[in-house]
Amino acid sequence: MRLVILTGASGSGKTAIAEAIASERPPLAEVLHFDRNGVPPLEERLVRQDLEGAWQRAMTFEWMGRISRMTELNRPVLFEGQMRLAFVRESLSSVGLMGARIILVDCDDATRAHRLISERRQPDLASPKMMIWAAYLRKEARETGCEVLETTGTSLESSVLQVRRYLELS
């Protein structure tokens, strides 16, 4: 199975890219979204003592298990969500999915803030915590040699085209 995974902080463009591919070229890939099962509010995760990302890790493993059982698909899978790269790699290994293309979708903080405040009308997400999360993912990608799709100053169409190429070549 061909699998492309887009991860990144809110406002990076990963969901916009995935939704554009799903609407413009539905036969190209099965498009799945991490958040479609719902994400518990931060307060609830803190109450559960999810300070180390246990919920995110568990959901990443659950998703990779689901994806690994999609063997009947005759087309690639595009999966997007906010996940630590370590969780993605660990969960892929645990279910025996080899050869997945993992891509960090990223942008600078000013672009992220603009997208979250002006375009998505979610100013609460343009917080210092989100910028720290984005920096953490960026550092993790750099340390592990993960591919980065930089969307700062790049059109959605250009980013979609790049991911489509990955889906077609993966």
Secondary structure, 3 states (H helix, E strand, C coil): CCEEEEECCCCCCHHHHHHHHHHHCHHHCEEEEHHHHCCCCHHHHHHCCCCCCHHHHHHHHHHHHHHHCCCCCCCCEEEEECCCHHHHHHHHHHHCCCCCEEEEEECCHHHHHHHHHHHCCCHHHCCHHHHHHHHHHHHHHHHHCCEEEECCCCCHHHHHHHHHHHHHHC
